[in-house]
Structure formats: C-alpha cells, structure tokens
Amino acid sequence: MEKHDDTKQQKRRPFAVAFRYIWAASYFMGIGIYLATTVVVCLWLGMKFDECFDTAPKGRLFGIVIAFPAAIYSIYHNVRRFFVKKE
C-alpha cells in the first residue's frame, strides 16, 4: 500500500512544481501591474491638477515623483511580508 502512495506522489510532483512556478509568475506580474497602476493614477491626478490650476508640467512631474516612491514602498512591504517567515 505504501508503494502505491509513493508512485501517486511522484505523479503529482511535476504538477506541484509547475503550480509553484505559475503562482510565482502571477505574483510578480501582479506587482508590475500594481506599480504601473499607481504611476498612471498619480500621473492622471497631476494632469487634472495642471488643468485646474494651469501649472503646465509641474503637476505631472509632482505626480510622477510621488508615484514611484509610494509604489516602491508599498511593494517593498508586500514582498517583505511574503518572504519573511513567521515564528
């Protein structure tokens, strides 16, 4: 009976490895999408600020300058939470 369980685990193992690769790829793609979304939203808010107050490129530049550190800080905490083992 134990031999049957061993072969069953060997058959499942390639799927488990593939599942881990797919899961990791989707996790990191999600991080990229989060970064892009944050930058686009902040850039859009900067453009709206420029339209309202007629401050041509300053609002967009401010949006970009705020977007990257905010997105990287949030991604850092998300990835850190993922990789740090709880004791």
URPE-V783179 format. One record per helix or strand. SS is the DSSP state (@ for helix, = for strand). FROM is the first residue (numbers start at 1). LEN is the number of residues. If there is no record, write none. Layout:
ss=SS from=FROM len=LEN
ss=SS from=FROM len=LEN
This chain:
ss=@ from=2 len=52
ss=@ from=58 len=26
